Amino acid sequence: MNREDIIRMAREAGGRFYEQQGDYGTWDFMPQELERFADLVAAAEREACAKVCDELAGVLRSEEHTS
């Protein structure tokens, strides 16, 4: 997950960015929007972890067949 992913999820959740200077600013969320943002981030992290686990399982299965 990179900066662009986080910004996309913040906007998707309904967050509003108030630019103060350049890339610096403040994000504003209503409580339900903040919860949605947290859910989106958690889901993205779970998906990334599952992908690593699947890749590792594939490597381990491959090693079992070559041993």
Summary of the structure (lengths in Angstrom):
residues: 67
radius of gyration: 18.1
end to end distance: 35.3
largest distance: 59.6
contacts: 147
relative contact order: 0.13
helix: 69%
strand: 16%
